[in-house]
Every structure is written in C-alpha cells, then in structure tokens.
Amino acid sequence: MLTFASVNNIVYPQYVDVKKDNKMSALSFHGVLKDIEPKNVWKYMNEISKIYRESTDPEKPETFDNQKEISNWFAGKLSNLDGDLKFKVFQDPGYTQKEREQKLKDLGLSSTDKIGDKKYNIIATRGLDKDSKNLIILQAHLDMVCVSDNKDPKKKISFKVDGNWVKANGRTAGFDNGMGLAHILAIAENPKFKDIPLMILATTDEETGTCGAKGLTSEQLMAWGAPQNVYLINGDSEEVGLVINGCSGLQKFVETRDVKMSSVGKSNYKKVVLSMKDGSGGHSGVDINIGRINTIKETISVLNKMQDVKLIAIEGGDKFNSIPNSVNAEFLLPDNFDDKNLSKIAEDIKSKYKETDPNLKVDIKIVAENASPDTLVLDKSFQDKMFSLVDGKIDESKEGIEKEKGLNVGAITTYPDGTTKTSQNLGIISLKDGKFSLTMSMRSSDYKEEKELSKKTASLLAELFSKKEVKPVGTSPIWQPVEGSILEKFAMDSYKEVSESAETKPLFDQALKDACELENNKLQREERQKNPIQVKTCHGGLEPADFAETINKYNKDNPDKFVKLEQISIGPELKFPHSTDERVNIFSVQVFQKVFENIMDKLKVYINK
C-alpha cells in the first residue's frame, strides 16, 4: 500500500507492504507506482520494461534482432515529439536505398557514410547546423543483461516494491540502462532545452562489448562541421552523488576445445551430483570486490581437494559479465569416500558465504552407489591442469597479479578507498559431450596491470587449450579523465545544489542512507558517508571510453579541426545489476532527474554566452 513518510518535515510517498511476513508486495505501474515522481520517467520505464531487449549473442544469428523492437520504440518516441521538440532520427536497418540517402541528407551526411554499423543504433538530432560550435550529446544503451531464476531470458518483467526500492520478479529488472533511456526522453520532451544543439545516441550491445558505440564513426559524430566542443552525458552510472569521469578497460576471452573422455573401467565408484543456485551473482565489475561466491571457482576448488575425483560434466554461469550464481557438476568418487563429508562440504560452503550470499542453496548427493564402468570421465591430465589453473594457489611472497599462480578470479588490486583497480571474472564453464569451454573477462583502469593480466591469462589459457596463442575476442579501452572539465564541474555543482536545497535535500539524504545500508564494502560505505558527492573513475566498462577513442583518432587525423571532448557518466542509485536482485532506489530517481536538468541548464547558459 502507499503511505506517506515525513523526511525532515517534508512528506514523500513511501511504499509499505501490508503482508505480515514483510515480503515484497507486487505493485504494477498502473497501480500505486504511477504516483512516483518524476511521473514521465516512470511511465517510460514501464513501457521499456515490456520490451524484450537482451544483448546480441554473436554466435547465435537468431539473436541479431533482439534490439529491433526497443530501437523502433525509442526512435518513434523522439521523432513523434510535439512541434519544435521533434528530432531527426536515423536508425539502421530497414530503409530502401532511396530512403537511406534522404535520411543521410537530412543529417548532413553523404550516402557513402557507414552509419549504424551495428544494427539498430540510433542517432537523433535537434537544433544542429554547420555553424554549431558546441554539441551536447545524451547517450544510453538499448540492451540489457537477461538473467532469471528460471533461466528464461524472456521471462516477463513484473515490478515489485521492497522498502524504498523497486526491483523485478526473480529476474534482472532492466534499469541498467532502461533508466538512462527514460531520463533522456524526459529531457528530450522538456521545452526548456528545445533550442540547444542536441544529439541523442542510443547504442546497441553495450553489455557484450560496447559494440554499438564501437560502430559509430567520427564522421557520424562530427557530421555538422566538427564543433569545437562536445559535451557528452552518459546515463549509465549507478550511484547517486557520483560523477564518473573515467572507467576501466575490458578484455573478454572465450576458448573451446575437444577433450578426451574415457570409460572409468571400474565399478567401485559412486556417482555424485553437486549443484549450487541462488547465489547473489551481480555485475562482474562493480560487484566483484564484495566477496560474493563465484560458483564455478568454488566448485572447482571443492573438487580439487577430493582424492581420486573424476569429472563427468559441469555447467555453470550465464553471462561473461555476471558473477556466476549457479553451477551443476557430475563426478565420480571412490566407493570408500565417507558420505558424511558431502553434507559437511555443503554446509561449509553456505557458512562461508552466509553474509554475501544469504539465499545460496548447495546440494551434494550420491545418485548412484555403483557407477557403470562405461561412464565417460574427463582425461586425468587435462582435469588436473584445469583444476590447478582455476583453483589457483596463493603465493604470499608475491603481490598483485602474480600472487595467484593460476587464473586470477575476483578483485586482484584495489585503490586506497577500496574500489577495484584490476579484476577478472570466470563467467561461464561447460564440459559436455567431449567439449570443454571457458569464458572469462578482465577489467583494469591501470595500463600496466591490464597488460600484465592480459598476458598472463592468455598464456595460461593457451597452455590449457593447447594453442600456440590466445587473444581476447572483445575489448573496450580505458577511459581517462579530462583535466579541468567544465562538464564535470557542472555535474558536481548540480549535485551540491540538489543535496543542499530545502526541497530536495531530504530526497538525497534518504537515497544515500538507503544505498549505504546495502553497501557490503565497509571502506566504500564509510567513504560515501564521509563524501556523499564525489568524482572518480569506475570499474565497469562504459561507452564513453569508445567515444573518446573515436574522437582522439579524429583529432589525430584532423589536427586543424581539433575537437575537445568532455564526458561524464551519471545515474540514479542502482544495486546489484546483472543479477536477479537488481533494484533502483525510488528517491534517487527524483534526485537524478533534478541533477540532470540542472546540468542541462548550466550547459545551455554556458554555450550561449
């Protein structure tokens, strides 16, 4: 039910479950949620949630049109705004050659320009001409990570309220980056900003390697005569009070090989199944330092400690950029193995992660007392090598990347404030029918550590997969901050004003309080409480890294037309993206929209001086 709470003598809506067990209440946006402010943002978020928009899988052609519907929806919203608010929109594909040429002409591009190299990217413009010296770009991505408790990526999103948070029904909610799209549309329809030179970019497949951002060229971004100053606001950040001015780079490794499977040849083995599910999971960048279980690594670590274990099959993880929260493994143990140890192992795992993964379920059971001698098991030499690399051994005499002898998994190095500098995630593992595969992703905001970790991981994977050389299949660059950025100053000033205003201070304070209550990292929690407004780099990959690389190349090729690019990433308070516990704070959405509008007001005044 909807009640009202007084925060510093100002009354705001608060959502309280009437059930005695205090479980979440299922409320639709057509019910009480329609009263949440800002109404237009939540209205757009509601519409977005009804559209399936999972990232493309490059190995599955049937997924190539996953973002067609959301792209069409977003393009339609921009092109159908009233009067002077309407945008010129270019979207690929779907045009005849004649229509394409006209669209390109309308945007000031030639018919040879490769716009929308990645399907369904959107470039929308308003108020631009060849004499524009300044350009403001608002940018968000169209796709989302689809993780659900029933493994169905198309499971319908139904929103629920949990205290001051909105989340979904046992699946990712799509606030990453649906909230960015919704807030941008709210700015686009605001008549205050109809006369400024504005571009809106909606990109595809950010979650699988910022592919859409990589598909945009400098010719497309600079088609209006190369403005001297470009101010890009990315709406993909996840902390209220935080202004992101840089991010880590990312490298993805995917390796597959045939492996030898042989009959065990004896009948003195028990067949055992180990399963884990409902781990907390989460984003492989921003949540990697919390200490949550990586179910794949934990399973391999358990198996590596067992005597005479023989692996039959293993499947774990869904996405390379999510911390795996489930796994299933089949293996053989000698018949003299003490069965009581299995239940102890399960309890030890749950106890180990009781704080970070309170809903974790671990089940280890014998399914056959006398396994068939014909049971196929993994070749011992390969198994030993794989177990050793994944489980790893810690060398206390060393630091950083070299401290772990095997494949580094988890947060590796951190900054003094507790934020992660370099990390690696083992996201997916599969052994089935004689084929073995691993998918890993590494992130770093330090060029030296990025190079060292990439070299080490590639070398170990080459050894494991019997290859001469292994290379990452997807990369995103490091985004370095711009010194003296006026856009960064405007964002910090806007947050300061909103956090101190009598009207919005209670909202900001409540959002920060809610966020800190869910912050498991003590150092980060204390840092946020001490400095609620701050600017820093983040450990997640963001598309501004690709835009910076594109403009840097343009400046190198066109020294007489130098473009100064300033970028920030901001957003409302999101917790646990890429997991079934993904949620957004209600108060932070109001705060963020105020901050967003303030930044736009300051930019409008600044570029019109």
Secondary structure per residue as TSV (DSSP state, phi and psi in degrees):
chain	resnum	aa	ss	phi	psi
A	1	M	-	360.0	157.9
A	2	L	E	-95.5	122.6
A	3	T	E	-121.7	-174.5
A	4	F	E	-130.6	134.6
A	5	A	E	-115.0	145.9
A	6	S	E	-97.3	119.0
A	7	V	E	-115.4	111.6
A	8	N	T	52.3	43.5
A	9	N	T	70.0	10.5
A	10	I	E	-112.9	134.3
A	11	V	E	-92.4	128.9
A	12	Y	E	-131.3	153.7
A	13	P	E	-66.4	139.9
A	14	Q	E	-134.3	147.2
A	15	Y	E	-113.1	119.5
A	16	V	-	-122.2	130.9
A	17	D	-	-79.7	133.3
A	18	V	-	-87.1	-6.0
A	19	K	S	-72.5	143.4
A	20	K	T	-66.0	-30.5
A	21	D	T	-81.0	1.1
A	22	N	-	59.4	25.7
A	23	K	-	-78.2	168.3
A	24	M	-	-65.6	144.6
A	25	S	E	-95.8	138.6
A	26	A	E	-88.0	110.7
A	27	L	-	-125.1	132.7
A	28	S	-	-92.1	161.1
A	29	F	T	-70.9	-12.0
A	30	H	T	-86.0	-7.6
A	31	G	T	-102.1	-128.4
A	32	V	G	-67.2	-25.1
A	33	L	G	-67.1	-17.6
A	34	K	G	-65.6	-15.3
A	35	D	G	-90.3	-4.0
A	36	I	S	-72.4	140.3
A	37	E	S	-97.1	149.0
A	38	P	S	-76.9	130.5
A	39	K	H	-59.8	-39.0
A	40	N	H	-67.0	-35.2
A	41	V	H	-64.4	-47.5
A	42	W	H	-68.0	-32.0
A	43	K	H	-62.3	-46.3
A	44	Y	H	-65.7	-40.2
A	45	M	H	-62.7	-37.6
A	46	N	H	-62.2	-44.5
A	47	E	H	-65.5	-41.3
A	48	I	H	-61.9	-38.7
A	49	S	H	-64.2	-18.6
A	50	K	T	-86.0	-4.1
A	51	I	S	-107.0	124.2
A	52	Y	-	-70.6	127.3
A	53	R	-	-148.9	41.6
A	54	E	B	-64.4	148.6
A	55	S	-	-59.9	151.8
A	56	T	-	-70.1	140.6
A	57	D	-	-101.0	112.3
A	58	P	T	-60.6	-17.2
A	59	E	T	-89.7	-4.7
A	60	K	-	-128.0	97.3
A	61	P	G	-55.6	-27.8
A	62	E	G	-66.4	-12.0
A	63	T	G	-96.2	-2.8
A	64	F	T	-64.8	-20.6
A	65	D	T	-104.2	17.3
A	66	N	T	-56.7	-32.7
A	67	Q	T	-102.6	12.8
A	68	K	H	-63.8	-47.4
A	69	E	H	-66.5	-43.6
A	70	I	H	-68.1	-34.7
A	71	S	H	-64.6	-45.5
A	72	N	H	-62.3	-41.2
A	73	W	H	-62.9	-47.5
A	74	F	H	-66.7	-42.7
A	75	A	H	-61.0	-40.7
A	76	G	H	-63.8	-40.4
A	77	K	H	-60.3	-44.1
A	78	L	H	-71.7	-39.4
A	79	S	H	-80.2	-11.1
A	80	N	T	-111.9	14.2
A	81	L	S	-65.9	157.7
A	82	D	S	-71.5	138.3
A	83	G	G	48.7	-124.4
A	84	D	G	-70.5	-8.7
A	85	L	G	-80.9	-13.2
A	86	K	-	-65.5	142.2
A	87	F	-	-103.0	150.2
A	88	K	E	-82.7	128.5
A	89	V	E	-123.6	129.6
A	90	F	E	-114.9	131.0
A	91	Q	E	-144.0	130.3
A	92	D	-	-110.4	151.0
A	93	P	S	-93.7	-155.1
A	94	G	S	110.1	-1.2
A	95	Y	-	-102.1	148.3
A	96	T	-	-71.6	165.7
A	97	Q	H	-59.4	-39.5
A	98	K	H	-65.7	-44.3
A	99	E	H	-64.0	-39.8
A	100	R	H	-61.9	-46.5
A	101	E	H	-61.8	-37.9
A	102	Q	H	-68.7	-41.4
A	103	K	H	-60.8	-44.1
A	104	L	H	-63.9	-39.9
A	105	K	H	-63.0	-42.3
A	106	D	H	-59.8	-32.5
A	107	L	T	-89.6	-2.1
A	108	G	T	81.8	20.2
A	109	L	-	-108.2	157.3
A	110	S	-	-86.9	163.3
A	111	S	T	-70.6	-9.3
A	112	T	T	-91.3	-11.0
A	113	D	-	-66.5	138.4
A	114	K	-	-93.7	84.5
A	115	I	-	-90.3	138.1
A	116	G	-	67.8	52.6
A	117	D	S	-57.3	-32.1
A	118	K	S	-101.1	130.4
A	119	K	T	-55.7	135.7
A	120	Y	T	77.6	10.0
A	121	N	-	-57.8	150.0
A	122	I	E	-125.7	130.9
A	123	I	E	-118.8	119.8
A	124	A	E	-125.0	137.6
A	125	T	E	-131.7	154.1
A	126	R	E	-155.0	131.5
A	127	G	S	75.6	21.4
A	128	L	-	-102.9	145.2
A	129	D	-	-149.1	177.2
A	130	K	T	-65.4	-19.6
A	131	D	T	-93.7	0.8
A	132	S	-	-65.0	119.6
A	133	K	-	-90.6	-16.2
A	134	N	E	-127.3	146.3
A	135	L	E	-138.4	128.8
A	136	I	E	-105.9	127.3
A	137	I	E	-117.1	129.0
A	138	L	E	-108.7	130.6
A	139	Q	E	-140.2	138.8
A	140	A	E	-150.7	168.3
A	141	H	E	-109.6	152.3
A	142	L	S	-85.2	-27.9
A	143	D	-	-89.1	170.6
A	144	M	B	-146.0	158.5
A	145	V	-	-82.3	126.6
A	146	C	-	-106.7	102.9
A	147	V	-	-124.7	132.1
A	148	S	B	-139.8	160.6
A	149	D	T	-69.8	-20.4
A	150	N	T	-106.2	13.2
A	151	K	S	65.9	14.4
A	152	D	-	-99.7	107.5
A	153	P	T	-64.8	-19.2
A	154	K	T	-97.7	11.5
A	155	K	-	-54.9	130.3
A	156	K	-	-60.6	135.9
A	157	I	-	-82.5	122.4
A	158	S	-	-126.3	117.9
A	159	F	E	-79.0	147.3
A	160	K	E	-132.1	159.8
A	161	V	E	-112.3	130.8
A	162	D	E	-128.4	95.3
A	163	G	T	64.7	-119.9
A	164	N	T	-99.6	21.0
A	165	W	E	-121.4	151.5
A	166	V	E	-113.5	132.8
A	167	K	E	-140.1	-176.2
A	168	A	E	-111.8	-179.4
A	169	N	S	-92.9	77.8
A	170	G	S	68.7	35.8
A	171	R	B	-161.5	167.2
A	172	T	-	-60.7	142.3
A	173	A	-	-90.7	-18.7
A	174	G	-	83.9	12.8
A	175	F	H	-65.8	-26.6
A	176	D	H	-94.1	97.9
A	177	N	H	-123.5	32.0
A	178	G	H	-57.7	-36.2
A	179	M	H	-63.2	-37.1
A	180	G	H	-62.6	-45.1
A	181	L	H	-62.0	-44.4
A	182	A	H	-64.8	-43.1
A	183	H	H	-66.9	-37.2
A	184	I	H	-64.9	-40.7
A	185	L	H	-63.5	-35.7
A	186	A	H	-64.3	-37.6
A	187	I	H	-69.1	-41.4
A	188	A	H	-61.5	-34.5
A	189	E	T	-89.5	0.0
A	190	N	-	-83.4	116.4
A	191	P	G	-61.8	-18.3
A	192	K	G	-58.4	-27.7
A	193	F	G	-111.1	19.7
A	194	K	T	-75.5	-19.3
A	195	D	T	-104.9	12.3
A	196	I	S	-101.2	150.6
A	197	P	-	-69.0	108.1
A	198	L	E	-129.4	135.2
A	199	M	E	-124.2	139.3
A	200	I	E	-117.7	127.3
A	201	L	E	-112.7	127.0
A	202	A	E	-122.2	115.9
A	203	T	E	-110.8	156.3
A	204	T	S	-98.3	157.1
A	205	D	-	51.7	41.0
A	206	E	S	-63.9	-37.9
A	207	E	T	-71.5	-16.6
A	208	T	T	-112.7	25.6
A	209	G	T	124.8	24.4
A	210	T	S	47.3	42.8
A	211	C	H	-63.4	-42.5
A	212	G	H	-63.0	-42.8
A	213	A	H	-63.2	-38.7
A	214	K	H	-66.1	-27.2
A	215	G	H	-76.6	-13.5
A	216	L	-	-85.3	136.5
A	217	T	-	-104.8	163.7
A	218	S	H	-64.1	-30.8
A	219	E	H	-62.9	-36.6
A	220	Q	H	-70.8	-44.4
A	221	L	H	-72.2	-27.5
A	222	M	T	-107.7	24.6
A	223	A	T	-70.7	-8.5
A	224	W	T	-106.3	34.6
A	225	G	T	92.4	19.6
A	226	A	-	55.1	79.6
A	227	P	-	-59.1	153.5
A	228	Q	S	-75.2	-29.4
A	229	N	E	-132.5	130.0
A	230	V	E	-121.7	128.1
A	231	Y	E	-116.7	109.2
A	232	L	E	-109.4	125.6
A	233	I	E	-111.8	113.8
A	234	N	E	-94.9	132.8
A	235	G	-	-100.6	37.3
A	236	D	-	-115.3	16.3
A	237	S	-	-84.7	167.8
A	238	E	-	-135.1	20.5
A	239	E	-	-136.4	125.4
A	240	V	T	-68.8	137.6
A	241	G	T	90.1	-5.9
A	242	L	E	-107.9	133.1
A	243	V	E	-113.3	115.9
A	244	I	E	-87.0	129.9
A	245	N	E	-123.0	12.7
A	246	G	E	-178.9	165.6
A	247	C	E	-153.1	166.7
A	248	S	-	-74.5	158.0
A	249	G	E	-87.5	164.7
A	250	L	E	-134.3	141.7
A	251	Q	E	-132.9	136.4
A	252	K	E	-116.9	133.3
A	253	F	E	-118.3	129.1
A	254	V	E	-130.6	117.2
A	255	E	E	-130.8	139.0
A	256	T	E	-137.5	143.4
A	257	R	E	-154.1	156.5
A	258	D	E	-77.0	140.3
A	259	V	-	-126.8	152.8
A	260	K	-	-77.4	128.5
A	261	M	E	-119.4	133.3
A	262	S	E	-130.7	151.1
A	263	S	E	-64.7	138.6
A	264	V	-	-64.9	-30.6
A	265	G	-	77.2	-2.3
A	266	K	-	-132.5	160.9
A	267	S	S	-109.8	7.1
A	268	N	-	-96.4	43.4
A	269	Y	E	-129.2	147.5
A	270	K	E	-100.1	141.0
A	271	K	E	-93.0	128.2
A	272	V	E	-124.6	142.9
A	273	V	E	-119.4	128.0
A	274	L	E	-113.6	129.6
A	275	S	E	-135.0	140.3
A	276	M	E	-128.3	142.3
A	277	K	E	-153.5	165.2
A	278	D	-	64.6	27.3
A	279	G	-	-65.7	163.9
A	280	S	-	-70.6	-27.5
A	281	G	-	60.6	-141.4
A	282	G	-	119.3	-178.7
A	283	H	B	-70.0	133.1
A	284	S	T	-74.0	-4.6
A	285	G	T	-106.6	-64.9
A	286	V	T	-72.4	-22.2
A	287	D	T	-105.2	4.2
A	288	I	T	-69.6	-21.9
A	289	N	T	-97.3	6.9
A	290	I	S	-79.4	-24.3
A	291	G	-	96.0	15.8
A	292	R	-	-68.2	156.6
A	293	I	-	-66.8	133.6
A	294	N	-	-98.2	103.9
A	295	T	H	-61.9	-28.6
A	296	I	H	-68.4	-53.7
A	297	K	H	-61.4	-40.8
A	298	E	H	-64.0	-40.0
A	299	T	H	-64.7	-46.2
A	300	I	H	-63.2	-38.1
A	301	S	H	-62.8	-41.9
A	302	V	H	-63.6	-47.0
A	303	L	H	-64.9	-35.8
A	304	N	H	-66.4	-20.6
A	305	K	T	-91.1	-7.1
A	306	M	S	-87.6	143.0
A	307	Q	T	-82.3	133.0
A	308	D	T	57.1	36.7
A	309	V	-	-80.2	143.5
A	310	K	E	-130.3	115.7
A	311	L	E	-80.4	131.3
A	312	I	E	-99.1	-49.3
A	313	A	E	-160.0	156.2
A	314	I	E	-154.4	138.3
A	315	E	E	-138.3	126.8
A	316	G	E	-155.0	146.3
A	317	G	-	82.9	155.0
A	318	D	S	-116.3	-42.9
A	319	K	-	-132.5	146.8
A	320	F	T	-66.7	-27.3
A	321	N	T	-101.8	17.7
A	322	S	B	-120.0	141.1
A	323	I	-	-68.4	122.0
A	324	P	-	-62.9	132.4
A	325	N	-	-115.2	9.2
A	326	S	-	-150.7	158.2
A	327	V	E	-164.3	150.6
A	328	N	E	-135.2	129.3
A	329	A	E	-134.7	139.3
A	330	E	E	-116.4	136.5
A	331	F	E	-157.9	168.1
A	332	L	E	-109.5	142.7
A	333	L	E	-127.6	147.7
A	334	P	E	-60.2	149.0
A	335	D	T	-66.4	-12.4
A	336	N	T	-91.0	5.7
A	337	F	S	-67.6	133.6
A	338	D	-	-73.6	112.9
A	339	D	T	-60.1	-28.4
A	340	K	H	-63.6	-25.5
A	341	N	H	-65.9	-27.5
A	342	L	H	-64.4	-46.3
A	343	S	H	-66.5	-34.2
A	344	K	H	-66.0	-40.6
A	345	I	H	-60.4	-45.0
A	346	A	H	-61.0	-44.7
A	347	E	H	-67.4	-37.3
A	348	D	H	-63.2	-40.2
A	349	I	H	-64.6	-46.8
A	350	K	H	-63.1	-38.3
A	351	S	H	-66.7	-39.0
A	352	K	H	-60.6	-35.6
A	353	Y	T	-114.5	24.3
A	354	K	T	-64.9	-28.5
A	355	E	T	-81.4	-42.6
A	356	T	T	-88.3	-26.5
A	357	D	-	-132.9	67.5
A	358	P	T	-65.5	-20.5
A	359	N	T	-100.1	6.9
A	360	L	-	-60.1	132.3
A	361	K	E	-115.8	129.8
A	362	V	E	-126.5	126.2
A	363	D	E	-132.4	123.2
A	364	I	E	-127.6	118.0
A	365	K	E	-143.5	152.0
A	366	I	E	-83.8	125.7
A	367	V	E	-106.3	-11.3
A	368	A	E	-154.5	120.9
A	369	E	S	-69.4	-33.2
A	370	N	S	-128.0	95.4
A	371	A	-	-68.0	148.5
A	372	S	-	-63.8	139.3
A	373	P	T	-61.0	-18.7
A	374	D	T	-85.9	-0.3
A	375	T	-	-60.2	128.3
A	376	L	E	-85.4	128.8
A	377	V	E	-126.5	159.0
A	378	L	E	-68.4	141.4
A	379	D	-	-51.8	131.2
A	380	K	H	-61.8	-42.3
A	381	S	H	-64.5	-39.3
A	382	F	H	-70.0	-40.8
A	383	Q	H	-60.0	-46.5
A	384	D	H	-60.4	-41.9
A	385	K	H	-67.0	-44.2
A	386	M	H	-65.4	-45.5
A	387	F	H	-58.3	-43.9
A	388	S	H	-64.1	-41.1
A	389	L	H	-71.3	-40.8
A	390	V	H	-76.8	-42.8
A	391	D	H	-69.3	-43.5
A	392	G	-	70.0	158.9
A	393	K	-	-130.7	136.3
A	394	I	B	-87.4	129.7
A	395	D	-	-107.0	100.5
A	396	E	T	-65.6	-15.3
A	397	S	T	-79.3	-9.1
A	398	K	S	-117.5	167.6
A	399	E	-	-127.6	164.5
A	400	G	G	63.6	-137.2
A	401	I	G	-63.5	-34.6
A	402	E	G	-83.6	-4.0
A	403	K	G	-65.7	-34.4
A	404	E	B	-99.7	127.6
A	405	K	S	-75.2	-29.6
A	406	G	S	-92.5	-151.1
A	407	L	-	-73.2	121.6
A	408	N	-	-66.0	129.9
A	409	V	-	-133.4	123.2
A	410	G	E	109.7	-169.7
A	411	A	E	-70.6	131.7
A	412	I	E	-106.1	-52.1
A	413	T	E	-131.0	151.9
A	414	T	E	-133.1	163.2
A	415	Y	-	-86.2	166.8
A	416	P	T	-56.7	-28.7
A	417	D	T	-83.9	3.0
A	418	G	S	96.1	-8.9
A	419	T	-	-74.2	153.3
A	420	T	E	-81.6	135.9
A	421	K	E	-96.4	-48.4
A	422	T	E	-138.3	137.8
A	423	S	E	-151.6	169.0
A	424	Q	E	-147.7	140.0
A	425	N	E	-120.0	130.2
A	426	L	E	-93.5	100.7
A	427	G	E	-91.1	-34.9
A	428	I	E	-142.6	138.2
A	429	I	E	-136.4	145.7
A	430	S	E	-152.0	129.6
A	431	L	E	-130.6	111.2
A	432	K	E	-155.3	129.6
A	433	D	T	52.2	42.0
A	434	G	T	79.3	9.6
A	435	K	E	-118.4	134.1
A	436	F	E	-123.2	137.0
A	437	S	E	-144.8	150.3
A	438	L	E	-133.2	142.4
A	439	T	E	-127.4	125.4
A	440	M	E	-131.3	155.8
A	441	S	E	-140.6	137.3
A	442	M	E	-118.8	147.6
A	443	R	E	-133.8	143.8
A	444	S	E	-159.4	145.2
A	445	S	S	-106.3	11.6
A	446	D	-	-119.5	119.4
A	447	Y	H	-59.6	-42.5
A	448	K	H	-64.8	-47.7
A	449	E	H	-66.9	-37.2
A	450	E	H	-59.0	-45.1
A	451	K	H	-65.2	-43.1
A	452	E	H	-64.9	-45.5
A	453	L	H	-68.3	-40.3
A	454	S	H	-61.0	-43.6
A	455	K	H	-64.5	-44.2
A	456	K	H	-65.2	-47.3
A	457	T	H	-63.2	-44.5
A	458	A	H	-61.5	-39.7
A	459	S	H	-66.5	-44.8
A	460	L	H	-67.7	-39.4
A	461	L	H	-68.7	-36.1
A	462	A	H	-62.5	-40.0
A	463	E	H	-64.7	-45.9
A	464	L	H	-67.2	-39.8
A	465	F	T	-96.8	12.0
A	466	S	T	53.2	50.2
A	467	K	-	-120.8	150.5
A	468	K	S	-67.7	-36.4
A	469	E	-	-151.3	142.7
A	470	V	-	-124.1	135.0
A	471	K	-	-127.2	151.8
A	472	P	-	-64.6	145.6
A	473	V	S	-97.2	-8.7
A	474	G	E	-153.4	134.3
A	475	T	E	-137.6	152.0
A	476	S	E	-132.6	139.5
A	477	P	-	-76.7	165.3
A	478	I	-	-75.5	137.0
A	479	W	B	-101.6	114.0
A	480	Q	-	-92.7	138.8
A	481	P	-	-61.7	152.4
A	482	V	-	-99.5	123.3
A	483	E	T	-70.1	135.9
A	484	G	T	72.0	28.9
A	485	S	-	-68.8	125.2
A	486	I	H	-72.1	-32.4
A	487	L	H	-64.5	-41.8
A	488	E	H	-61.8	-40.9
A	489	K	H	-63.4	-45.0
A	490	F	H	-60.5	-39.0
A	491	A	H	-67.0	-44.7
A	492	M	H	-64.8	-42.3
A	493	D	H	-63.0	-38.9
A	494	S	H	-65.9	-43.4
A	495	Y	H	-62.5	-40.4
A	496	K	H	-62.6	-44.7
A	497	E	H	-64.2	-44.0
A	498	V	H	-67.8	-37.0
A	499	S	H	-73.8	-16.0
A	500	E	H	-107.2	-14.6
A	501	S	S	-66.5	139.6
A	502	A	T	-59.9	-31.1
A	503	E	T	-74.3	-40.2
A	504	T	T	-111.0	-11.1
A	505	K	H	-56.3	-44.2
A	506	P	H	-60.7	-35.3
A	507	L	H	-65.3	-46.9
A	508	F	H	-62.1	-46.0
A	509	D	H	-62.4	-40.4
A	510	Q	H	-69.3	-41.3
A	511	A	H	-61.4	-42.5
A	512	L	H	-65.2	-43.2
A	513	K	H	-59.8	-47.0
A	514	D	H	-60.5	-42.0
A	515	A	H	-64.7	-43.9
A	516	C	H	-66.7	-30.6
A	517	E	H	-64.8	-25.6
A	518	L	T	-102.0	5.4
A	519	E	-	-87.5	111.5
A	520	N	-	-79.0	-25.3
A	521	N	-	-81.9	110.4
A	522	K	H	-58.6	-44.1
A	523	L	H	-61.5	-44.1
A	524	Q	H	-68.7	-37.8
A	525	R	H	-62.4	-46.9
A	526	E	H	-65.7	-35.7
A	527	E	H	-65.9	-40.7
A	528	R	H	-67.9	-39.2
A	529	Q	H	-66.3	-36.2
A	530	K	H	-76.5	-40.7
A	531	N	-	-128.8	80.7
A	532	P	S	-67.5	-19.6
A	533	I	S	-119.6	120.2
A	534	Q	E	-153.5	160.9
A	535	V	E	-118.7	134.7
A	536	K	E	-164.6	171.6
A	537	T	E	-86.0	161.7
A	538	C	E	-123.9	165.0
A	539	H	S	-95.3	1.0
A	540	G	S	-93.9	150.8
A	541	G	-	-75.5	135.9
A	542	L	-	-130.6	150.3
A	543	E	T	-65.2	-27.4
A	544	P	H	-53.4	-25.3
A	545	A	H	-60.9	-40.8
A	546	D	H	-72.1	-39.3
A	547	F	H	-64.3	-39.5
A	548	A	H	-62.4	-42.2
A	549	E	H	-63.7	-40.1
A	550	T	H	-64.9	-45.8
A	551	I	H	-71.0	-35.1
A	552	N	H	-60.5	-40.4
A	553	K	H	-65.9	-40.4
A	554	Y	H	-60.7	-45.4
A	555	N	H	-64.2	-35.6
A	556	K	H	-66.7	-39.3
A	557	D	H	-81.1	-20.1
A	558	N	-	-132.6	68.9
A	559	P	G	-62.0	-22.7
A	560	D	G	-83.7	-5.6
A	561	K	G	-127.3	47.3
A	562	F	-	-59.6	131.7
A	563	V	-	-113.2	125.9
A	564	K	E	-91.7	117.7
A	565	L	E	-105.5	122.4
A	566	E	E	-117.2	134.7
A	567	Q	E	-137.6	147.3
A	568	I	E	-139.0	160.0
A	569	S	E	-125.8	128.6
A	570	I	-	-138.7	165.8
A	571	G	-	177.7	173.8
A	572	P	-	-75.7	177.8
A	573	E	-	-80.3	109.5
A	574	L	E	-109.5	141.7
A	575	K	E	-124.0	141.8
A	576	F	S	58.0	45.4
A	577	P	T	-61.0	159.0
A	578	H	T	67.7	18.0
A	579	S	S	-136.7	165.6
A	580	T	T	-71.0	-6.5
A	581	D	T	-101.9	11.2
A	582	E	-	-53.5	137.4
A	583	R	E	-154.9	156.7
A	584	V	E	-126.3	142.7
A	585	N	E	-83.4	129.4
A	586	I	H	-61.9	-45.7
A	587	F	H	-65.9	-35.6
A	588	S	H	-67.2	-28.1
A	589	V	H	-65.2	-40.5
A	590	Q	H	-66.4	-43.4
A	591	V	H	-59.8	-48.0
A	592	F	H	-63.1	-40.6
A	593	Q	H	-63.6	-37.8
A	594	K	H	-63.2	-44.4
A	595	V	H	-62.6	-45.2
A	596	F	H	-57.5	-48.2
A	597	E	H	-63.9	-39.5
A	598	N	H	-61.3	-43.6
A	599	I	H	-61.7	-44.0
A	600	M	H	-63.4	-39.3
A	601	D	H	-60.6	-44.8
A	602	K	H	-66.3	-40.7
A	603	L	H	-64.0	-40.5
A	604	K	H	-59.5	-46.0
A	605	V	H	-65.5	-43.1
A	606	Y	H	-64.0	-45.9
A	607	I	H	-78.2	-14.2
A	608	N	T	-97.4	4.9
A	609	K	-	-66.0	360.0
